[in-house]
Amino acid sequence: QVQVVESGGGLVQPGGSLRLSCAASGIMFDIYSMAWYRQAPGKERESIASITSRGSTNYADSVKGRFILSRDNAKNTVYLQMNSLKPEDTAVYYCYAHRVVGNMDYWGQGIQVTVSS
């Protein structure tokens, strides 16, 4: 059974930091690309960061220079370090696992991040 589970969300003040984790089980993690999406109230879900199976990363302009995505294949986990958080970063954050071969993909259940004073 495949599971993709996010953790580390919560409430943080503007300018603060949070680290989200996403642990995947039931898949060959090291051959999956991983990504984080977010969805703010009233807005569409957007991709903000992705990392290939080889560790190459890509970021949306809105988070570039503030967020860092990394992966630990030994722990089947990706980490999203979020720095200099802004109120507009408030959203539900979703972890996404994708394998090109066979077009397999899995979503986490989402985790709330709220940036507010």
Chimera marker file (.cmm) of the C-alpha trace (Angstrom):
<marker_set name="trace">
<marker id="1" x="0.000" y="0.000" z="0.000" r="1" g="1" b="0" radius="0.5"/>
<marker id="2" x="1.386" y="3.365" z="-1.037" r="1" g="1" b="0" radius="0.5"/>
<marker id="3" x="1.427" y="6.171" z="1.487" r="1" g="1" b="0" radius="0.5"/>
<marker id="4" x="2.615" y="9.749" z="1.077" r="1" g="1" b="0" radius="0.5"/>
<marker id="5" x="2.521" y="11.612" z="4.367" r="1" g="1" b="0" radius="0.5"/>
<marker id="6" x="3.343" y="15.253" z="5.019" r="1" g="1" b="0" radius="0.5"/>
<marker id="7" x="4.403" y="16.677" z="8.364" r="1" g="1" b="0" radius="0.5"/>
<marker id="8" x="5.846" y="19.850" z="9.838" r="1" g="1" b="0" radius="0.5"/>
<marker id="9" x="3.169" y="22.386" z="9.040" r="1" g="1" b="0" radius="0.5"/>
<marker id="10" x="1.678" y="24.901" z="11.424" r="1" g="1" b="0" radius="0.5"/>
<marker id="11" x="1.512" y="28.560" z="12.318" r="1" g="1" b="0" radius="0.5"/>
<marker id="12" x="4.544" y="30.807" z="11.896" r="1" g="1" b="0" radius="0.5"/>
<marker id="13" x="5.101" y="34.551" z="11.986" r="1" g="1" b="0" radius="0.5"/>
<marker id="14" x="6.094" y="36.472" z="8.864" r="1" g="1" b="0" radius="0.5"/>
<marker id="15" x="9.815" y="36.193" z="8.296" r="1" g="1" b="0" radius="0.5"/>
<marker id="16" x="9.969" y="32.872" z="10.083" r="1" g="1" b="0" radius="0.5"/>
<marker id="17" x="10.876" y="29.404" z="8.881" r="1" g="1" b="0" radius="0.5"/>
<marker id="18" x="9.307" y="25.977" z="8.711" r="1" g="1" b="0" radius="0.5"/>
<marker id="19" x="10.500" y="22.656" z="7.403" r="1" g="1" b="0" radius="0.5"/>
<marker id="20" x="7.997" y="20.335" z="5.802" r="1" g="1" b="0" radius="0.5"/>
<marker id="21" x="8.720" y="16.651" z="5.470" r="1" g="1" b="0" radius="0.5"/>
<marker id="22" x="7.140" y="14.139" z="3.135" r="1" g="1" b="0" radius="0.5"/>
<marker id="23" x="7.654" y="10.453" z="3.761" r="1" g="1" b="0" radius="0.5"/>
<marker id="24" x="6.687" y="7.947" z="1.090" r="1" g="1" b="0" radius="0.5"/>
<marker id="25" x="6.268" y="4.228" z="1.563" r="1" g="1" b="0" radius="0.5"/>
<marker id="26" x="5.240" y="1.386" z="-0.693" r="1" g="1" b="0" radius="0.5"/>
<marker id="27" x="7.113" y="2.775" z="-3.701" r="1" g="1" b="0" radius="0.5"/>
<marker id="28" x="10.639" y="2.576" z="-5.091" r="1" g="1" b="0" radius="0.5"/>
<marker id="29" x="11.295" y="6.050" z="-3.793" r="1" g="1" b="0" radius="0.5"/>
<marker id="30" x="14.646" y="6.626" z="-5.468" r="1" g="1" b="0" radius="0.5"/>
<marker id="31" x="13.171" y="6.418" z="-8.970" r="1" g="1" b="0" radius="0.5"/>
<marker id="32" x="10.366" y="8.882" z="-8.282" r="1" g="1" b="0" radius="0.5"/>
<marker id="33" x="10.429" y="12.598" z="-8.880" r="1" g="1" b="0" radius="0.5"/>
<marker id="34" x="8.953" y="14.451" z="-5.934" r="1" g="1" b="0" radius="0.5"/>
<marker id="35" x="7.250" y="17.795" z="-5.766" r="1" g="1" b="0" radius="0.5"/>
<marker id="36" x="5.406" y="20.168" z="-3.487" r="1" g="1" b="0" radius="0.5"/>
<marker id="37" x="2.220" y="21.924" z="-4.490" r="1" g="1" b="0" radius="0.5"/>
<marker id="38" x="0.151" y="24.363" z="-2.536" r="1" g="1" b="0" radius="0.5"/>
<marker id="39" x="-3.391" y="25.634" z="-2.664" r="1" g="1" b="0" radius="0.5"/>
<marker id="40" x="-4.501" y="28.846" z="-1.040" r="1" g="1" b="0" radius="0.5"/>
<marker id="41" x="-8.170" y="29.556" z="-0.326" r="1" g="1" b="0" radius="0.5"/>
<marker id="42" x="-9.984" y="30.463" z="-3.512" r="1" g="1" b="0" radius="0.5"/>
<marker id="43" x="-6.984" y="29.684" z="-5.702" r="1" g="1" b="0" radius="0.5"/>
<marker id="44" x="-5.903" y="26.802" z="-7.878" r="1" g="1" b="0" radius="0.5"/>
<marker id="45" x="-3.300" y="24.300" z="-6.747" r="1" g="1" b="0" radius="0.5"/>
<marker id="46" x="0.141" y="25.374" z="-7.921" r="1" g="1" b="0" radius="0.5"/>
<marker id="47" x="3.483" y="23.633" z="-8.197" r="1" g="1" b="0" radius="0.5"/>
<marker id="48" x="6.155" y="25.366" z="-6.123" r="1" g="1" b="0" radius="0.5"/>
<marker id="49" x="9.135" y="23.020" z="-6.048" r="1" g="1" b="0" radius="0.5"/>
<marker id="50" x="10.225" y="19.745" z="-7.573" r="1" g="1" b="0" radius="0.5"/>
<marker id="51" x="13.184" y="17.407" z="-7.410" r="1" g="1" b="0" radius="0.5"/>
<marker id="52" x="14.088" y="14.688" z="-9.863" r="1" g="1" b="0" radius="0.5"/>
<marker id="53" x="15.240" y="11.213" z="-8.931" r="1" g="1" b="0" radius="0.5"/>
<marker id="54" x="18.788" y="12.453" z="-9.538" r="1" g="1" b="0" radius="0.5"/>
<marker id="55" x="18.372" y="15.447" z="-7.266" r="1" g="1" b="0" radius="0.5"/>
<marker id="56" x="17.885" y="18.287" z="-9.741" r="1" g="1" b="0" radius="0.5"/>
<marker id="57" x="15.549" y="20.922" z="-8.380" r="1" g="1" b="0" radius="0.5"/>
<marker id="58" x="13.211" y="23.483" z="-9.847" r="1" g="1" b="0" radius="0.5"/>
<marker id="59" x="11.307" y="26.257" z="-8.106" r="1" g="1" b="0" radius="0.5"/>
<marker id="60" x="8.446" y="28.569" z="-8.839" r="1" g="1" b="0" radius="0.5"/>
<marker id="61" x="9.429" y="32.212" z="-9.006" r="1" g="1" b="0" radius="0.5"/>
<marker id="62" x="7.269" y="32.929" z="-5.964" r="1" g="1" b="0" radius="0.5"/>
<marker id="63" x="9.488" y="30.788" z="-3.702" r="1" g="1" b="0" radius="0.5"/>
<marker id="64" x="12.846" y="30.862" z="-5.474" r="1" g="1" b="0" radius="0.5"/>
<marker id="65" x="15.619" y="31.948" z="-3.129" r="1" g="1" b="0" radius="0.5"/>
<marker id="66" x="13.478" y="31.315" z="-0.035" r="1" g="1" b="0" radius="0.5"/>
<marker id="67" x="12.555" y="27.609" z="-0.235" r="1" g="1" b="0" radius="0.5"/>
<marker id="68" x="14.950" y="24.695" z="-0.541" r="1" g="1" b="0" radius="0.5"/>
<marker id="69" x="13.861" y="21.211" z="-1.562" r="1" g="1" b="0" radius="0.5"/>
<marker id="70" x="16.013" y="18.186" z="-0.800" r="1" g="1" b="0" radius="0.5"/>
<marker id="71" x="15.629" y="14.437" z="-0.657" r="1" g="1" b="0" radius="0.5"/>
<marker id="72" x="17.047" y="11.631" z="1.442" r="1" g="1" b="0" radius="0.5"/>
<marker id="73" x="16.594" y="8.392" z="-0.465" r="1" g="1" b="0" radius="0.5"/>
<marker id="74" x="17.779" y="6.341" z="2.506" r="1" g="1" b="0" radius="0.5"/>
<marker id="75" x="14.801" y="7.656" z="4.471" r="1" g="1" b="0" radius="0.5"/>
<marker id="76" x="12.316" y="7.802" z="1.564" r="1" g="1" b="0" radius="0.5"/>
<marker id="77" x="11.742" y="11.415" z="2.502" r="1" g="1" b="0" radius="0.5"/>
<marker id="78" x="11.847" y="14.844" z="0.923" r="1" g="1" b="0" radius="0.5"/>
<marker id="79" x="12.228" y="18.060" z="2.871" r="1" g="1" b="0" radius="0.5"/>
<marker id="80" x="11.011" y="21.529" z="2.013" r="1" g="1" b="0" radius="0.5"/>
<marker id="81" x="12.869" y="24.164" z="3.999" r="1" g="1" b="0" radius="0.5"/>
<marker id="82" x="10.818" y="27.340" z="3.893" r="1" g="1" b="0" radius="0.5"/>
<marker id="83" x="12.523" y="30.569" z="4.941" r="1" g="1" b="0" radius="0.5"/>
<marker id="84" x="11.490" y="34.212" z="4.994" r="1" g="1" b="0" radius="0.5"/>
<marker id="85" x="7.868" y="33.171" z="5.014" r="1" g="1" b="0" radius="0.5"/>
<marker id="86" x="5.228" y="35.651" z="3.924" r="1" g="1" b="0" radius="0.5"/>
<marker id="87" x="1.492" y="35.802" z="4.601" r="1" g="1" b="0" radius="0.5"/>
<marker id="88" x="0.926" y="34.918" z="0.945" r="1" g="1" b="0" radius="0.5"/>
<marker id="89" x="2.639" y="31.569" z="1.575" r="1" g="1" b="0" radius="0.5"/>
<marker id="90" x="-0.398" y="30.574" z="3.629" r="1" g="1" b="0" radius="0.5"/>
<marker id="91" x="-1.901" y="27.510" z="1.990" r="1" g="1" b="0" radius="0.5"/>
<marker id="92" x="-2.406" y="23.792" z="2.213" r="1" g="1" b="0" radius="0.5"/>
<marker id="93" x="0.795" y="22.149" z="1.037" r="1" g="1" b="0" radius="0.5"/>
<marker id="94" x="0.681" y="18.842" z="-0.810" r="1" g="1" b="0" radius="0.5"/>
<marker id="95" x="3.441" y="16.357" z="-1.508" r="1" g="1" b="0" radius="0.5"/>
<marker id="96" x="3.404" y="14.624" z="-4.894" r="1" g="1" b="0" radius="0.5"/>
<marker id="97" x="5.312" y="11.573" z="-6.078" r="1" g="1" b="0" radius="0.5"/>
<marker id="98" x="5.632" y="10.863" z="-9.781" r="1" g="1" b="0" radius="0.5"/>
<marker id="99" x="7.230" y="8.152" z="-11.861" r="1" g="1" b="0" radius="0.5"/>
<marker id="100" x="7.486" y="8.758" z="-15.591" r="1" g="1" b="0" radius="0.5"/>
<marker id="101" x="7.703" y="5.063" z="-16.475" r="1" g="1" b="0" radius="0.5"/>
<marker id="102" x="4.190" y="3.806" z="-16.160" r="1" g="1" b="0" radius="0.5"/>
<marker id="103" x="2.941" y="7.331" z="-15.357" r="1" g="1" b="0" radius="0.5"/>
<marker id="104" x="2.439" y="6.539" z="-11.690" r="1" g="1" b="0" radius="0.5"/>
<marker id="105" x="1.633" y="9.331" z="-9.290" r="1" g="1" b="0" radius="0.5"/>
<marker id="106" x="0.529" y="9.701" z="-5.700" r="1" g="1" b="0" radius="0.5"/>
<marker id="107" x="-0.597" y="12.617" z="-3.547" r="1" g="1" b="0" radius="0.5"/>
<marker id="108" x="-0.336" y="13.253" z="0.151" r="1" g="1" b="0" radius="0.5"/>
<marker id="109" x="-3.351" y="14.400" z="2.117" r="1" g="1" b="0" radius="0.5"/>
<marker id="110" x="-2.049" y="17.939" z="2.517" r="1" g="1" b="0" radius="0.5"/>
<marker id="111" x="-0.872" y="19.963" z="5.481" r="1" g="1" b="0" radius="0.5"/>
<marker id="112" x="-1.763" y="23.491" z="6.542" r="1" g="1" b="0" radius="0.5"/>
<marker id="113" x="0.841" y="26.245" z="6.676" r="1" g="1" b="0" radius="0.5"/>
<marker id="114" x="-0.310" y="29.570" z="8.067" r="1" g="1" b="0" radius="0.5"/>
<marker id="115" x="1.898" y="32.654" z="8.072" r="1" g="1" b="0" radius="0.5"/>
<marker id="116" x="0.426" y="35.296" z="10.322" r="1" g="1" b="0" radius="0.5"/>
<marker id="117" x="1.331" y="37.640" z="13.129" r="1" g="1" b="0" radius="0.5"/>
<link id1="1" id2="2" r="1" g="1" b="0" radius="0.2"/>
<link id1="2" id2="3" r="1" g="1" b="0" radius="0.2"/>
<link id1="3" id2="4" r="1" g="1" b="0" radius="0.2"/>
<link id1="4" id2="5" r="1" g="1" b="0" radius="0.2"/>
<link id1="5" id2="6" r="1" g="1" b="0" radius="0.2"/>
<link id1="6" id2="7" r="1" g="1" b="0" radius="0.2"/>
<link id1="7" id2="8" r="1" g="1" b="0" radius="0.2"/>
<link id1="8" id2="9" r="1" g="1" b="0" radius="0.2"/>
<link id1="9" id2="10" r="1" g="1" b="0" radius="0.2"/>
<link id1="10" id2="11" r="1" g="1" b="0" radius="0.2"/>
<link id1="11" id2="12" r="1" g="1" b="0" radius="0.2"/>
<link id1="12" id2="13" r="1" g="1" b="0" radius="0.2"/>
<link id1="13" id2="14" r="1" g="1" b="0" radius="0.2"/>
<link id1="14" id2="15" r="1" g="1" b="0" radius="0.2"/>
<link id1="15" id2="16" r="1" g="1" b="0" radius="0.2"/>
<link id1="16" id2="17" r="1" g="1" b="0" radius="0.2"/>
<link id1="17" id2="18" r="1" g="1" b="0" radius="0.2"/>
<link id1="18" id2="19" r="1" g="1" b="0" radius="0.2"/>
<link id1="19" id2="20" r="1" g="1" b="0" radius="0.2"/>
<link id1="20" id2="21" r="1" g="1" b="0" radius="0.2"/>
<link id1="21" id2="22" r="1" g="1" b="0" radius="0.2"/>
<link id1="22" id2="23" r="1" g="1" b="0" radius="0.2"/>
<link id1="23" id2="24" r="1" g="1" b="0" radius="0.2"/>
<link id1="24" id2="25" r="1" g="1" b="0" radius="0.2"/>
<link id1="25" id2="26" r="1" g="1" b="0" radius="0.2"/>
<link id1="26" id2="27" r="1" g="1" b="0" radius="0.2"/>
<link id1="27" id2="28" r="1" g="1" b="0" radius="0.2"/>
<link id1="28" id2="29" r="1" g="1" b="0" radius="0.2"/>
<link id1="29" id2="30" r="1" g="1" b="0" radius="0.2"/>
<link id1="30" id2="31" r="1" g="1" b="0" radius="0.2"/>
<link id1="31" id2="32" r="1" g="1" b="0" radius="0.2"/>
<link id1="32" id2="33" r="1" g="1" b="0" radius="0.2"/>
<link id1="33" id2="34" r="1" g="1" b="0" radius="0.2"/>
<link id1="34" id2="35" r="1" g="1" b="0" radius="0.2"/>
<link id1="35" id2="36" r="1" g="1" b="0" radius="0.2"/>
<link id1="36" id2="37" r="1" g="1" b="0" radius="0.2"/>
<link id1="37" id2="38" r="1" g="1" b="0" radius="0.2"/>
<link id1="38" id2="39" r="1" g="1" b="0" radius="0.2"/>
<link id1="39" id2="40" r="1" g="1" b="0" radius="0.2"/>
<link id1="40" id2="41" r="1" g="1" b="0" radius="0.2"/>
<link id1="41" id2="42" r="1" g="1" b="0" radius="0.2"/>
<link id1="42" id2="43" r="1" g="1" b="0" radius="0.2"/>
<link id1="43" id2="44" r="1" g="1" b="0" radius="0.2"/>
<link id1="44" id2="45" r="1" g="1" b="0" radius="0.2"/>
<link id1="45" id2="46" r="1" g="1" b="0" radius="0.2"/>
<link id1="46" id2="47" r="1" g="1" b="0" radius="0.2"/>
<link id1="47" id2="48" r="1" g="1" b="0" radius="0.2"/>
<link id1="48" id2="49" r="1" g="1" b="0" radius="0.2"/>
<link id1="49" id2="50" r="1" g="1" b="0" radius="0.2"/>
<link id1="50" id2="51" r="1" g="1" b="0" radius="0.2"/>
<link id1="51" id2="52" r="1" g="1" b="0" radius="0.2"/>
<link id1="52" id2="53" r="1" g="1" b="0" radius="0.2"/>
<link id1="53" id2="54" r="1" g="1" b="0" radius="0.2"/>
<link id1="54" id2="55" r="1" g="1" b="0" radius="0.2"/>
<link id1="55" id2="56" r="1" g="1" b="0" radius="0.2"/>
<link id1="56" id2="57" r="1" g="1" b="0" radius="0.2"/>
<link id1="57" id2="58" r="1" g="1" b="0" radius="0.2"/>
<link id1="58" id2="59" r="1" g="1" b="0" radius="0.2"/>
<link id1="59" id2="60" r="1" g="1" b="0" radius="0.2"/>
<link id1="60" id2="61" r="1" g="1" b="0" radius="0.2"/>
<link id1="61" id2="62" r="1" g="1" b="0" radius="0.2"/>
<link id1="62" id2="63" r="1" g="1" b="0" radius="0.2"/>
<link id1="63" id2="64" r="1" g="1" b="0" radius="0.2"/>
<link id1="64" id2="65" r="1" g="1" b="0" radius="0.2"/>
<link id1="65" id2="66" r="1" g="1" b="0" radius="0.2"/>
<link id1="66" id2="67" r="1" g="1" b="0" radius="0.2"/>
<link id1="67" id2="68" r="1" g="1" b="0" radius="0.2"/>
<link id1="68" id2="69" r="1" g="1" b="0" radius="0.2"/>
<link id1="69" id2="70" r="1" g="1" b="0" radius="0.2"/>
<link id1="70" id2="71" r="1" g="1" b="0" radius="0.2"/>
<link id1="71" id2="72" r="1" g="1" b="0" radius="0.2"/>
<link id1="72" id2="73" r="1" g="1" b="0" radius="0.2"/>
<link id1="73" id2="74" r="1" g="1" b="0" radius="0.2"/>
<link id1="74" id2="75" r="1" g="1" b="0" radius="0.2"/>
<link id1="75" id2="76" r="1" g="1" b="0" radius="0.2"/>
<link id1="76" id2="77" r="1" g="1" b="0" radius="0.2"/>
<link id1="77" id2="78" r="1" g="1" b="0" radius="0.2"/>
<link id1="78" id2="79" r="1" g="1" b="0" radius="0.2"/>
<link id1="79" id2="80" r="1" g="1" b="0" radius="0.2"/>
<link id1="80" id2="81" r="1" g="1" b="0" radius="0.2"/>
<link id1="81" id2="82" r="1" g="1" b="0" radius="0.2"/>
<link id1="82" id2="83" r="1" g="1" b="0" radius="0.2"/>
<link id1="83" id2="84" r="1" g="1" b="0" radius="0.2"/>
<link id1="84" id2="85" r="1" g="1" b="0" radius="0.2"/>
<link id1="85" id2="86" r="1" g="1" b="0" radius="0.2"/>
<link id1="86" id2="87" r="1" g="1" b="0" radius="0.2"/>
<link id1="87" id2="88" r="1" g="1" b="0" radius="0.2"/>
<link id1="88" id2="89" r="1" g="1" b="0" radius="0.2"/>
<link id1="89" id2="90" r="1" g="1" b="0" radius="0.2"/>
<link id1="90" id2="91" r="1" g="1" b="0" radius="0.2"/>
<link id1="91" id2="92" r="1" g="1" b="0" radius="0.2"/>
<link id1="92" id2="93" r="1" g="1" b="0" radius="0.2"/>
<link id1="93" id2="94" r="1" g="1" b="0" radius="0.2"/>
<link id1="94" id2="95" r="1" g="1" b="0" radius="0.2"/>
<link id1="95" id2="96" r="1" g="1" b="0" radius="0.2"/>
<link id1="96" id2="97" r="1" g="1" b="0" radius="0.2"/>
<link id1="97" id2="98" r="1" g="1" b="0" radius="0.2"/>
<link id1="98" id2="99" r="1" g="1" b="0" radius="0.2"/>
<link id1="99" id2="100" r="1" g="1" b="0" radius="0.2"/>
<link id1="100" id2="101" r="1" g="1" b="0" radius="0.2"/>
<link id1="101" id2="102" r="1" g="1" b="0" radius="0.2"/>
<link id1="102" id2="103" r="1" g="1" b="0" radius="0.2"/>
<link id1="103" id2="104" r="1" g="1" b="0" radius="0.2"/>
<link id1="104" id2="105" r="1" g="1" b="0" radius="0.2"/>
<link id1="105" id2="106" r="1" g="1" b="0" radius="0.2"/>
<link id1="106" id2="107" r="1" g="1" b="0" radius="0.2"/>
<link id1="107" id2="108" r="1" g="1" b="0" radius="0.2"/>
<link id1="108" id2="109" r="1" g="1" b="0" radius="0.2"/>
<link id1="109" id2="110" r="1" g="1" b="0" radius="0.2"/>
<link id1="110" id2="111" r="1" g="1" b="0" radius="0.2"/>
<link id1="111" id2="112" r="1" g="1" b="0" radius="0.2"/>
<link id1="112" id2="113" r="1" g="1" b="0" radius="0.2"/>
<link id1="113" id2="114" r="1" g="1" b="0" radius="0.2"/>
<link id1="114" id2="115" r="1" g="1" b="0" radius="0.2"/>
<link id1="115" id2="116" r="1" g="1" b="0" radius="0.2"/>
<link id1="116" id2="117" r="1" g="1" b="0" radius="0.2"/>
</marker_set>
